[in-house]
Amino acid sequence: MTQMKAAVIAGANAPWVLEDRPVPEVGPNDVLVRIRACGICGTDVWMANGTLSFHEFPLVLGHEGVGEVVAVGEGVTKRKVGDRVGIPMAQKVCGVCDFCHQEHPISFVSGVNCASPTLTGVTVNGAFAEYIAADANGTVLLPDGITYEDAAPTMCAGYTVWAALRKVDPKPGARIAVVGVGGLGHLAIQYAKAAGYHVTAVTRTPDKHELARQLGADVVVADGEALRASGGADVLMHTGSSHAVVVDAMAGLKPWGKVVVMGVATDEMVLPAGPLAFQGYEVIGSAHNGMEYLVEALGFVARGEVKPMVEIFPKERVGEAYEAASTGKARFKAVVTF
């Protein structure tokens, strides 16, 4: 096999088109992975439409890729042919820049601050392709019992929300409010419930109220005042596409409460200085935070405690998958199979 199909984007807002490309070569310390599924992330949408730019077009995006190892490069000992693996966004850092000399663990933060990181589907070609070569240390083994279609959205969306919950480290019995019921939010509700917390979903979309309850929310409210009336929250999980909605939800945050920001939006996030100071609130940023949290996130899905809601598209319909993801029509994650 010397040629493969890959979804290629020629320019900003251009269609996603299947093209023939050479199968990547496997270098030292690399593995060649036969991709079976890859989810479309909000970052993919922003890169495809030119909102974010890390690499020149044409682009092969995708950092939620999963599949099996079909070849290993020289020096690889931790992976073997036949292993089922996932490839998250942060594969490796350069190891030689000033930031890397501080010896931080591989995470989204280290990937952003390294002078020359290897970021799947961002700085190098991604997993919307039949094959991808990746650093063996930048892959994660998939647990038994998880399907490729469920593993794919866990590689970023599930990883993001679980890592955020672990970072704020709520006390037993804490009240968690998930702001937004979308690609991140529908998973955050499930992870928080599976971890034993009281969960409130905050959404202004009426037709998502019953769905949020089905996902495990104990209470569903529309805004911050209703959140306060329902008993408030110790932690607000910002998973949506509007900072203003999160700021409004802070009206229901209890004293010493925490806002953990993982959702990215284009509006300004204007925080209320008085409550921040007088109520002792903390605003915390979070993105992935370390591979151990991805392992934990995959475990919840493998055990059936968390179930991503996905719409599956074969590679021949990758353009439709992007359209569903970019317009918000997908409920809640579009996954492309290869």
C-alpha positions in Angstrom: 0.0 0.0 0.0 1.6 3.2 -1.2 -1.4 5.5 -1.6 -4.2 6.4 0.8 -7.3 8.6 0.9 -7.1 11.8 2.9 -9.5 14.6 3.4 -7.7 17.7 2.1 -8.8 21.4 2.5 -7.3 23.6 -0.2 -8.0 26.9 1.5 -10.1 28.8 4.1 -13.8 27.8 3.7 -12.9 25.4 0.9 -14.7 22.0 0.7 -13.2 18.9 2.4 -12.2 16.7 -0.6 -11.0 13.1 -0.6 -7.7 12.9 -2.4 -5.0 10.3 -3.0 -1.9 10.9 -1.0 1.2 8.9 -0.3 1.1 6.7 2.8 3.4 8.4 5.4 6.8 6.9 6.0 7.6 5.5 9.4 10.6 7.2 11.0 12.5 6.2 14.1 10.3 6.1 17.2 7.2 6.4 15.1 4.3 4.1 14.5 2.1 3.9 11.4 -1.6 3.8 12.4 -4.4 2.6 10.2 -7.1 5.1 11.1 -10.6 3.7 11.7 -12.4 6.8 13.0 -11.7 10.5 13.7 -14.0 13.0 15.3 -14.4 16.6 14.1 -13.5 19.1 16.9 -14.3 22.8 17.1 -10.7 23.6 16.6 -10.9 21.7 13.2 -13.8 24.0 12.2 -11.9 27.2 13.2 -8.8 26.1 11.3 -10.9 25.1 8.2 -12.6 28.5 8.1 -9.4 30.4 8.8 -10.3 31.7 12.3 -7.2 29.9 13.6 -4.0 29.5 11.6 -1.1 27.3 12.6 -0.1 25.8 9.3 -0.4 26.8 5.6 -3.1 25.3 3.4 -3.7 22.7 2.1 -4.5 21.0 5.4 -5.3 17.5 6.6 -6.9 18.1 9.9 -7.9 15.7 12.7 -6.7 15.2 16.3 -9.3 12.7 17.4 -8.0 9.8 15.4 -8.1 6.2 16.5 -7.0 2.9 14.8 -4.5 0.1 14.9 -0.8 0.0 14.6 0.3 -1.6 11.4 4.1 -0.8 11.5 6.6 0.4 14.0 9.8 2.3 13.4 13.3 1.8 14.7 13.6 2.1 18.5 9.9 1.6 19.3 9.4 -0.8 22.2 6.1 0.4 23.9 3.9 -0.3 20.9 3.5 -3.3 18.6 1.7 -4.2 15.4 -2.0 -4.8 16.3 -2.2 -2.4 19.2 -5.4 -0.3 19.2 -4.3 3.3 19.8 -5.5 6.9 19.8 -3.5 9.9 18.7 -4.3 13.1 20.7 -3.3 16.6 19.6 -0.1 17.0 21.6 2.3 14.2 20.3 5.6 15.6 21.4 7.6 18.8 22.0 11.0 19.7 20.5 13.0 19.2 23.7 15.5 21.9 23.0 13.8 25.3 23.3 13.9 27.3 26.6 10.4 26.1 27.6 11.2 22.5 27.0 14.3 22.8 29.2 12.0 23.3 32.1 10.9 19.6 31.6 7.1 20.0 31.7 5.0 17.0 31.0 3.5 16.7 27.5 0.1 18.5 27.5 -1.8 21.1 25.5 0.0 23.9 27.5 3.4 22.5 26.6 2.4 22.1 23.0 1.3 25.8 22.9 4.5 27.1 24.5 7.1 24.8 22.8 8.9 26.6 20.0 8.4 23.6 17.6 5.8 21.2 18.8 4.3 18.2 17.0 0.5 18.8 17.2 -1.6 16.3 15.4 -3.7 17.9 12.6 -2.4 21.4 13.7 1.4 21.6 12.9 1.5 18.3 11.1 -1.0 16.4 9.0 -3.8 14.9 11.0 -6.0 11.8 11.2 -8.7 12.6 8.6 -6.8 10.0 6.5 -6.5 6.3 6.2 -3.0 6.3 7.7 -1.0 8.5 10.0 2.6 8.3 11.3 2.8 9.4 14.9 5.4 9.4 17.6 4.9 6.2 19.6 5.1 8.1 22.9 2.4 10.4 21.7 -0.2 7.6 21.4 -2.4 6.1 24.0 -3.6 2.5 24.1 -7.4 2.0 23.8 -9.0 -0.1 26.5 -10.8 -3.3 25.7 -14.5 -2.8 25.2 -14.4 0.7 23.6 -15.4 1.1 20.0 -13.5 3.3 17.6 -16.5 5.4 17.1 -16.8 6.1 20.8 -13.1 6.4 21.4 -12.6 9.1 18.7 -14.5 11.9 20.4 -13.0 10.9 23.8 -9.5 11.8 22.4 -10.2 15.5 22.7 -13.8 16.3 23.8 -13.9 13.7 26.6 -10.3 14.3 27.5 -10.9 18.0 27.8 -13.9 17.8 30.2 -12.5 15.1 32.4 -9.1 16.8 32.7 -10.9 20.0 33.7 -13.0 18.3 36.4 -9.8 16.6 37.8 -8.0 20.0 37.7 -10.5 21.8 39.9 -10.7 18.7 42.2 -14.2 19.2 43.7 -14.8 17.9 47.2 -17.1 14.9 47.7 -20.7 15.9 47.3 -19.9 19.1 45.4 -22.4 20.6 43.1 -21.2 20.9 39.5 -22.9 23.1 36.9 -22.2 22.4 33.3 -22.8 25.5 31.2 -23.8 24.4 27.6 -25.1 21.0 26.4 -23.1 20.4 23.2 -20.1 18.5 22.1 -18.3 19.1 25.4 -21.2 19.7 27.7 -23.1 16.5 27.0 -19.9 14.6 28.0 -19.2 16.9 31.0 -22.6 16.1 32.4 -21.9 12.4 32.1 -18.4 12.5 33.6 -19.5 14.6 36.5 -22.4 12.3 37.3 -20.2 9.2 36.9 -17.7 10.7 39.4 -20.5 11.0 41.9 -21.3 14.7 41.9 -24.6 16.5 41.9 -25.0 17.9 38.4 -26.9 20.9 37.1 -27.1 21.6 33.4 -27.4 25.2 32.4 -28.9 25.7 28.9 -31.1 28.2 27.3 -32.2 25.8 24.6 -35.6 24.3 25.7 -35.4 21.2 23.6 -32.1 20.2 25.4 -33.7 20.1 28.9 -35.1 16.6 28.7 -31.9 15.4 27.0 -29.8 16.8 29.8 -31.8 14.9 32.3 -31.4 11.7 30.3 -27.6 12.3 30.3 -27.7 12.4 34.1 -28.3 16.0 35.1 -30.1 16.2 38.5 -31.4 19.7 37.7 -31.7 21.7 34.5 -31.9 25.5 34.5 -31.8 28.3 32.0 -29.6 30.9 33.7 -27.6 32.0 36.7 -30.6 33.2 38.8 -32.3 29.9 38.3 -29.1 28.1 39.2 -28.9 30.1 42.4 -32.5 29.3 43.3 -31.9 25.6 42.7 -29.1 25.5 45.3 -26.1 26.9 43.4 -22.9 25.4 42.3 -19.4 24.9 43.7 -18.0 24.5 40.2 -19.1 26.0 36.8 -17.8 24.0 33.8 -17.6 26.4 30.8 -18.2 24.0 27.8 -20.1 26.2 25.4 -19.5 28.8 22.7 -20.6 31.9 24.7 -18.6 33.5 27.4 -21.5 35.8 28.2 -23.7 32.8 29.2 -21.0 31.6 31.6 -20.7 35.1 33.2 -24.4 35.1 33.7 -24.3 31.7 35.3 -21.8 33.0 37.8 -24.8 34.5 39.6 -25.5 31.0 40.8 -21.9 30.3 42.0 -21.5 29.6 45.7 -18.8 31.4 47.8 -15.3 30.2 47.0 -16.7 28.7 43.8 -14.6 27.9 40.8 -15.1 28.6 37.1 -13.2 26.2 34.9 -12.8 27.4 31.3 -12.4 24.9 28.5 -15.0 26.3 26.1 -13.6 28.8 23.5 -15.8 31.5 22.2 -15.3 34.7 20.1 -17.1 37.1 22.4 -15.1 38.8 25.2 -15.3 37.3 28.7 -16.0 40.3 31.0 -15.8 39.1 34.6 -17.6 40.8 37.5 -14.7 42.1 39.7 -16.9 42.5 42.8 -18.0 38.9 43.1 -14.5 37.7 42.2 -13.0 39.6 45.1 -15.8 39.4 47.7 -16.9 35.8 47.1 -13.4 34.4 46.6 -14.1 33.0 43.2 -11.4 31.3 41.1 -11.3 31.3 37.3 -9.2 28.4 36.0 -8.1 27.5 32.5 -7.8 23.9 31.5 -6.9 22.0 28.4 -6.0 18.2 28.5 -3.4 18.6 31.3 -1.6 15.2 30.9 -2.0 11.8 29.2 -3.1 10.2 32.5 -6.4 12.0 32.3 -7.0 10.7 28.8 -6.5 7.2 30.0 -9.0 7.8 32.8 -11.5 9.4 30.3 -11.3 6.4 28.0 -11.9 4.1 30.9 -15.2 5.7 31.8 -16.4 5.1 28.2 -15.0 1.6 28.0 -17.0 0.7 31.2 -20.2 2.2 29.8 -20.4 5.0 32.4 -20.1 7.7 29.7 -21.5 7.4 26.2 -20.6 10.0 23.5 -23.5 11.0 21.3 -22.1 10.7 17.7 -23.3 11.0 14.1 -21.2 8.7 12.0 -20.2 9.5 8.4 -18.1 7.3 6.1 -15.1 9.0 4.6 -16.9 9.5 1.3 -19.2 11.9 3.1 -16.6 13.8 5.0 -17.9 17.1 3.5 -21.3 16.4 5.0 -19.7 15.7 8.3 -17.9 19.0 8.3 -21.1 20.8 7.4 -23.0 19.2 10.3 -20.2 20.0 12.7 -19.7 23.6 11.5 -23.3 24.5 11.6 -24.1 22.9 14.9 -26.5 20.4 13.3 -24.6 17.4 14.6 -25.8 16.1 18.0 -23.2 16.2 19.3 -20.0 14.9 17.6 -19.5 14.2 14.0 -17.2 11.1 13.5 -15.8 10.1 10.2 -14.9 6.5 9.7 -12.1 5.2 7.5 
